[in-house]
Amino acid sequence: MTLAQLAEHFQQRELGPSNGRIAHSTKKTYQGYLGKWIVPRWGDYLLPNIKAVEVELWLKHLERAAGTCCKIRNVMSVLFNHARRYDLYDRNPIQWVRQSAKRRSSPDVLTSDEVRQLLAALEPRERIMVLLDVARDCDRANFSLSSGRTSISAINNSGSLARSCSRSWGAAKRRLHRNPCRFTII
């Protein structure tokens, strides 16, 4: 059995509309990783010919974020677990693939003055878009938001954001605790 055949079996059994055990967004994500990364590279390989070291080297040379490579690895592992569950193959070589999801470097964090300069240079509509994106990313990146409020009005093109933000990782966390990102925009 090739990996492409396994992926087809997996999609029919696990990613179909009748399977309510997996969320729709997860199904779409799995299909995306299978179609863009996994099947094009490994689809013609017979399952016994897929080796952990080769997968690890391939992931290492992909020009993608560590988190993306980790998700690709995890979807491959799900495929092999599916094969084991259905007695299509007896092992999961992906369990031996080393792939960290840790960031390669800490992202740059804007100071409060840089945020003020950025927002001052924007028109009201673009400013609101940036504020919405910041608020969304704050939640997604596990920011700790305290003692503030956000109000944005699309009717009169105004917005305000008054929050203190701090991340939960490394040097950026220390830098933000020393100089928290506090600003108000109207």
C-alpha positions in Angstrom: 0.0 0.0 0.0 1.3 3.5 -0.9 0.9 6.5 1.3 -1.4 8.0 -1.3 -3.7 5.0 -1.0 -3.6 5.3 2.8 -4.4 9.0 2.6 -7.4 8.2 0.4 -8.6 5.5 2.9 -8.1 8.0 5.7 -10.1 10.7 4.0 -13.0 8.4 3.2 -13.2 7.0 6.7 -12.2 9.9 8.9 -12.7 13.1 7.0 -16.1 12.5 5.5 -19.2 14.5 6.5 -20.7 11.5 8.4 -17.8 11.5 10.9 -18.9 13.9 13.7 -16.0 12.9 16.0 -13.7 15.3 14.1 -14.5 19.0 13.8 -15.1 20.4 10.4 -12.1 22.8 10.7 -9.8 19.9 11.7 -11.0 17.9 8.7 -10.2 20.9 6.4 -6.8 21.3 8.0 -5.9 17.6 7.6 -7.0 17.8 3.9 -4.9 20.8 3.4 -1.7 19.3 4.8 -2.3 16.0 3.0 -2.9 17.8 -0.4 -0.2 20.4 -0.2 2.6 18.7 1.6 2.3 15.0 2.5 0.8 13.2 -0.6 2.8 15.2 -3.2 6.1 14.3 -1.5 5.4 10.8 -0.1 2.3 9.6 -2.0 4.2 7.2 -4.3 6.2 5.6 -1.4 5.2 2.2 -0.1 4.5 2.4 3.6 7.5 0.2 4.6 9.8 2.5 2.6 8.9 5.6 4.6 11.7 6.1 7.1 11.8 8.4 10.1 15.2 9.9 9.3 14.1 10.7 5.7 10.9 12.4 7.0 12.9 14.3 9.6 15.4 15.6 7.0 12.6 16.6 4.6 10.9 18.6 7.4 14.2 20.2 8.3 14.7 21.5 4.8 11.1 22.8 4.3 11.2 26.6 4.4 8.3 26.7 6.9 7.9 27.7 10.5 8.7 25.0 13.1 5.0 24.9 14.1 4.0 24.2 10.5 6.5 21.4 10.2 5.3 19.9 13.5 1.7 19.9 12.3 2.8 18.2 9.0 4.6 15.6 11.1 1.5 15.1 13.4 -0.8 14.6 10.4 1.6 12.0 9.0 1.5 10.3 12.4 -2.3 10.4 12.4 -2.2 8.6 9.0 0.0 5.8 10.3 -2.1 5.4 13.4 -5.1 5.1 11.1 -3.3 2.4 9.2 -2.6 0.5 12.4 -6.2 0.9 13.6 -7.5 -0.7 10.3 -4.7 -3.3 10.2 -3.3 -1.8 7.0 0.2 -1.5 8.5 1.7 -2.6 11.7 3.9 0.4 12.8 4.2 4.1 12.9 7.7 5.3 11.8 6.7 8.9 12.3 6.8 8.4 16.1 10.6 8.5 15.8 10.6 11.8 13.8 12.1 14.6 15.9 10.4 17.9 15.2 10.0 20.7 17.7 7.2 23.3 17.4 9.4 25.8 19.4 10.0 29.2 17.7 13.4 29.5 16.1 13.6 33.1 17.4 11.5 35.4 19.5 9.4 37.8 17.5 10.0 41.5 17.6 7.7 43.2 20.1 6.7 46.8 19.5 7.2 49.3 22.2 4.3 51.6 23.2 6.0 54.5 21.3 6.3 52.3 18.1 2.7 51.4 18.4 1.7 55.0 18.7 3.8 56.0 15.7 2.3 53.2 13.6 -1.3 54.0 14.5 -0.7 57.8 14.0 0.4 57.1 10.4 -2.7 55.2 9.5 -6.1 56.4 8.2 -9.0 55.7 10.6 -10.2 52.6 8.6 -6.7 51.0 8.5 -6.2 51.9 12.2 -9.3 50.0 13.1 -8.2 47.0 11.0 -4.8 47.0 12.8 -6.5 47.2 16.2 -8.8 44.3 15.3 -5.8 42.3 14.2 -3.9 43.1 17.3 -6.8 42.1 19.5 -7.2 38.9 17.6 -3.5 38.1 17.8 -3.4 39.0 21.5 -5.9 36.3 22.2 -4.3 33.8 19.8 -0.8 34.3 21.1 -1.9 33.9 24.8 -1.4 37.5 25.7 -2.4 38.5 29.2 -4.8 41.4 28.9 -5.6 43.3 32.0 -7.6 46.3 33.2 -8.6 47.6 29.9 -11.3 47.8 27.3 -11.6 47.8 23.6 -14.2 49.7 21.7 -14.3 50.1 18.0 -17.1 51.9 16.1 -17.3 51.3 12.3 -20.1 53.9 12.1 -18.1 56.9 13.0 -14.6 55.5 12.1 -13.3 55.7 15.6 -11.7 53.2 17.9 -10.0 52.9 21.2 -7.8 50.3 22.8 -6.6 50.5 26.3 -4.9 47.3 27.4 -1.8 46.0 29.0 -0.2 43.1 27.0 2.4 40.6 28.1 3.4 37.4 26.4 4.1 34.1 28.1 7.5 33.4 26.5 11.2 34.2 27.0 12.9 37.5 26.4 9.9 39.2 25.0 8.0 38.5 28.2 10.7 40.1 30.3 10.9 43.1 27.9 7.2 43.6 28.0 7.0 43.4 31.8 9.6 46.2 32.0 7.9 48.3 29.4 4.3 47.2 29.0 2.5 48.0 25.8 -0.1 50.5 27.0 -1.8 52.9 24.6 -5.1 54.5 23.8 -6.3 55.4 20.4 -9.4 57.4 19.6 
